[in-house]
Amino acid sequence: MKQMQTTISMRRSSMDLRTWIEDKVSRNHDRVFLIFEGREYTYGEFDRNVNRVANALAGLGIGRGNKVGIILPNIPEHLYIWLGAMKLGAMDVPINPQFKGKLLHDMVDHCGLDALVIDQDIYDDIRGEVGSVNRKIVYAGKAGGVAADGVLCFSSLVKEASGENPPVVDMKGGDVVSFIFTSGTTGLPKAAMLPHTYYIHHAEKWARIMHTSREDRFFCPLPLYHVVRVTGFMTALASEASFVLGRRFSSSRFWDEARETGFNVFAGHFAIYDMLLSMPERPDDRENPLDKASAILPRCLDRFRERFGVDKCYNTFGMTEVGFPCIAALEEGVAQDLCGPPGDDFEVKVFDDADEELPEGTVGEIVCRPKKQDIIFKGYYRQEEKTLEACRNLWFHTGDLGYMEDGNLVFKERRSESIRRAGEFIPIDHTEEVLRSHPQVKDAAICGVQSEIGEQNVKASVVLKDGATLEPEEFAAYCQKHLPKFAVPRFVEFIDELPRTPGTEKVQRYKLRERGIEGAWDLGKH
C-alpha cells in the first residue's frame, strides 16, 4: 500500500482532524451545530462534550495508538467517543450493534481493542463475545447505571471529567484514525484503516461540489459505523453548517422530520430513495425544506424531483476504501447510472481481467488510484494479502463493473456474489456458517434475490441431514437468534443438494438465484 502511494505524484496534507475540527469550533463557537431529538448543542458545547470523553478515556490509560471500539446506536455519545479517542491519538473502531455470535467475537478479537463502549441494552446478549477486551464501558443513557463484573459505567466516567482540551498529541494527516469495516463476501468483514486526511479531503470535496455553507442543515439517520460519517457528519463540519442526527431512518417519518427540524441536505444511499418513492402520495409532498440529496440513482431522479421538489441531486461512485472518486451533479433525463467524471484527485479507469485498460463503452472492472497523499485507506488491518490483492499493479480494484463514456464513469453492477440488504453488505461465509450450525442442517447457502423496494432479499437454500425434519418457522427463529437482523433470510427453500462447480466445489449461486422464490417459504408473510 505504501508503495502504491509513493509512486504517484501527490500533494501531502499534514493537517489532522483535531486541528481541523477545533478550527471549525473556534470560528462557530456559539452557533448551533448538533440537533438530536429536540435538543440543540452549539459548536462549543459539542466540543466540550468531546473533551470530557477524551479526558475520561485518557484517565483509563487510552492514548496514541490505542483502539477504542464503539457498539452504539446513532446517539451523540457515538460522536463524542469517536472524536474523543481521535483527540488522544487513538483510533475508533465502530461496530454494527446488530452483530452477534462468532462473527462479533472474531471481529473484536481480530482488532485487539484496548477499550469498548457498549450499549447496555445489548451488553448482556454479547458479553461472551467481547470478553477479550480489558476495558469495557457500558452506556446506559442519561439515567446512568451500576458497573459490575469489572465493567465501567460511561456516565460516571464522563461526569467528573474536564471539558477542557486534553493535552496536544503529535498527529499527522496520514496517521490512521479509524477502522471502518467493509463488506466481505468471504471471510471476516475487512477493517479498512482510514487516515485523518481521508475524512478532511472527502468532506471538503462534497461540500465544494454541493455548494453547501453554514446556512445549511444536514440530516443523518443512517448508521455512524459506515462511511456516511463523511457524507453526513464530516461534510456538515466542512460546511460549518448544523447537523441533525437521527437514531434510524424511517420512510414514513422522513418528510415530517424534515419539516420539524428544517434539514435541507440529505446524504443517503440509493435504496432510501426507492423507499421514499414507494410511500403513498400526500398533498404536501412538495412542502418540505429539502433542496440537496445524494446519492440518488439517475433512474429515480425525475420522479423524485417532480414529486418532492428537490432541486439539486447527486450521484457518486464511492466505497469505504477510497472515498468518492467520482461525483455527478445530475441533470434531468439522465437514464443510465452516471457517476460523473473523476475529479482532480483520482485516476479512474476500466480494466479487463488482465488489468489492461478497456476502450470507452466496454464493460469491465472499475479501478482507481489517488493523485493526492493520504486520501484513501492505508490497507486492511492485519490482512496484508487482501490489501496487496486489492491494490495490485498500483491500482485499487473495486470489484465493481462499469464503463467510461465521454469521460464519465457509468456504473453497471456490483460483485456478482455480493448481497446487500438494508444498506448492509452481508458477510456470506459467516452467515452460511450459522445456517450450517443448526443440528438438522447438512449444508446451506444463501443468495440475493430481488426485493420489491431496491437492494435485495436473502434466500437460504438448505440441505437437511439424512432423516432429519425441520420446519421453516423453526429454522427462521434459529437464524433470528444467531444473525443480525439484516442477514436473516427472508426466503427458505429445502433442496436435496447444492449446485457446485466440479473440481473447485464452489457453490453456484447463480443457479440458486435462477430458481427464484416460487415455492420458497416467506418469512415476510409469517
HUCOR-V780506 format. One record per pair of residues at least 4 apart in sequence whose C-alpha atoms are under 6 Angstrom apart, sorted by the first residue. I is the first residue (numbers start at 1). J is the second residue. D is the distance in whole Angstrom. If there is no record, write none. Layout:
# HUCOR-V780506
I:J:D  I:J:D
This chain:
# HUCOR-V780506
4:394:5  10:371:5  10:372:4  10:373:5  11:372:5  11:373:6  12:373:5  13:173:6  14:172:5  14:173:4  15:173:5  16:172:5  16:173:5  16:196:5  17:21:6  17:196:6  18:22:6  18:87:6  25:29:5  25:43:5  29:43:5  29:44:5  30:42:5  31:42:5  32:41:6  32:42:4  33:41:6  33:42:5  33:43:5  33:242:4  33:243:6  34:40:6  34:41:5  34:242:6  34:243:5  34:244:6  35:39:6  35:40:5  35:244:5  36:245:5  41:45:6  41:46:6  48:163:5  50:80:4  50:84:5  51:163:5  51:164:6  51:165:6  52:158:6  52:161:5  52:162:5  52:163:5  53:84:5  53:158:6  54:84:4  54:85:6  55:161:6  56:157:6  56:158:6  56:161:6  57:62:5  58:62:5  63:88:5  63:89:6  63:90:5  64:88:6  64:89:4  64:90:5  65:90:5  66:90:5  66:114:6  67:90:6  67:91:5  67:92:6  67:113:5  67:114:5  68:92:5  68:93:6  68:113:6  68:114:6  68:115:5  68:116:6  69:92:6  69:93:4  69:94:6  69:116:4  70:94:5  70:95:6  70:116:6  70:117:5  71:95:5  71:97:5  71:118:5  72:118:6  72:119:5  74:247:5  80:84:6  81:85:6  82:92:5  85:90:5  86:90:5  91:177:5  91:178:5  92:178:5  93:179:5  94:225:5  95:225:6  98:484:5  99:104:6  99:484:5  100:104:5  102:106:6  105:129:4  106:110:6  115:135:5  115:136:6  116:136:5  117:137:5  117:138:6  118:138:5  118:139:6  119:138:6  119:139:5  120:138:5  120:139:6  120:140:5  123:127:6  136:151:5  137:151:6  137:152:5  137:153:6  137:154:6  138:153:5  138:154:6  139:154:5  140:144:5  140:145:6  144:155:5  147:151:5  147:152:5  147:153:5  155:159:6  173:196:5  173:197:5  174:195:5  174:374:5  175:195:5  176:193:6  176:194:5  176:195:4  177:195:5  177:196:6  178:193:6  178:194:5  179:191:5  179:192:5  179:193:5  180:191:5  180:192:5  181:189:6  181:190:5  181:191:4  181:192:6  182:189:6  182:190:5  183:189:5  183:425:5  184:189:5  184:427:5  185:418:6  185:427:5  185:428:5  186:428:6  186:429:5  187:429:6  190:380:6  191:380:5  191:381:5  192:379:6  192:380:5  193:377:5  193:378:5  193:379:6  194:377:5  197:201:6  197:374:6  197:375:6  198:375:4  198:376:6  203:230:6  203:234:5  203:235:4  204:238:6  206:210:6  207:211:6  207:212:5  207:235:6  207:239:6  212:239:6  213:239:5  214:239:6  214:240:5  214:241:4  216:241:5  217:241:6  217:242:5  217:243:6  217:263:5  217:264:6  218:243:5  218:244:6  218:263:6  218:265:5  218:266:6  219:243:6  219:244:5  219:263:6  219:266:5  220:232:6  220:245:5  220:246:6  221:246:4  221:247:6  221:248:5  221:249:5  224:229:6  227:320:6  228:232:6  229:233:5  230:234:5  230:235:6  231:235:6  231:267:6  232:267:6  236:241:5  250:254:6  251:276:6  257:261:6  258:262:5  258:263:5  259:288:6  264:289:5  264:290:4  264:291:5  265:292:5  265:293:6  266:293:5  267:293:6  267:294:5  268:294:6  268:295:6  269:295:5  270:296:5  270:297:6  271:454:5  274:453:6  274:454:6  285:308:5  286:308:4  286:309:5  290:310:6  291:310:5  291:311:5  291:312:6  292:312:5  292:313:6  293:313:5  294:313:6  294:314:5  294:315:6  295:314:6  295:315:5  296:315:5  298:334:6  298:335:6  298:337:6  299:335:5  300:304:6  302:306:6  303:307:6  304:308:6  305:309:5  305:310:5  313:330:6  314:328:5  314:329:5  314:330:5  315:327:6  315:328:5  315:339:6  316:326:6  316:327:4  316:339:5  317:324:6  317:326:5  317:339:6  318:323:5  318:324:4  319:323:5  321:376:6  321:377:5  322:376:4  325:342:6  325:346:6  326:339:6  326:340:5  326:341:6  326:342:5  327:339:6  327:340:5  328:339:5  328:340:4  337:410:6  337:411:5  338:410:5  339:409:5  339:410:6  340:408:5  340:409:6  341:407:6  341:408:4  341:409:6  342:346:6  345:370:6  345:371:5  345:372:6  346:369:6  346:370:4  346:371:5  347:368:5  347:369:5  348:367:6  348:368:4  349:367:5  350:357:6  350:358:6  350:364:5  350:365:5  350:366:5  350:367:6  351:355:5  351:356:5  351:357:4  351:358:5  351:364:5  351:365:5  352:356:5  352:364:5  360:404:5  360:405:6  361:403:6  361:404:6  361:405:6  362:403:6  363:402:5  363:403:5  364:401:5  364:402:6  365:400:6  365:401:5  366:398:6  366:400:6  366:401:6  367:396:5  367:397:5  367:398:6  368:395:6  368:396:5  369:395:5  369:396:6  379:387:5  380:387:6  388:392:6  390:396:6  390:397:5  391:395:5  391:396:4  399:415:6  400:414:5  400:415:6  401:412:5  401:413:5  402:410:5  402:411:4  402:412:5  403:409:6  403:410:5  404:408:5  404:409:5  404:410:6  419:425:6  419:426:6  419:448:5  420:424:5  420:425:4  420:455:6  420:456:6  421:455:6  421:456:5  432:445:6  436:441:6  436:443:6  436:444:6  440:464:6  440:465:6  440:468:6  441:464:4  441:465:6  442:463:6  442:464:5  442:465:5  443:463:5  444:461:6  444:462:4  444:463:6  445:460:6  445:461:5  446:459:5  446:460:4  447:458:6  447:459:5  448:456:6  448:457:6  448:458:5  449:456:5  449:457:5  450:456:5  451:456:5  451:457:5  458:489:5  458:490:6  459:489:5  459:491:5  459:492:6  460:489:6  460:492:5  461:493:5  461:494:6  462:494:5  462:495:6  463:494:6  463:495:5  463:496:6  463:497:6  479:483:6  479:488:6  490:522:6  490:523:5  491:520:6  491:521:5  491:522:5  492:520:5  492:521:5  493:520:5  499:507:6  499:508:6  500:505:5  500:506:5  500:507:4  500:508:5  501:505:5  501:506:5
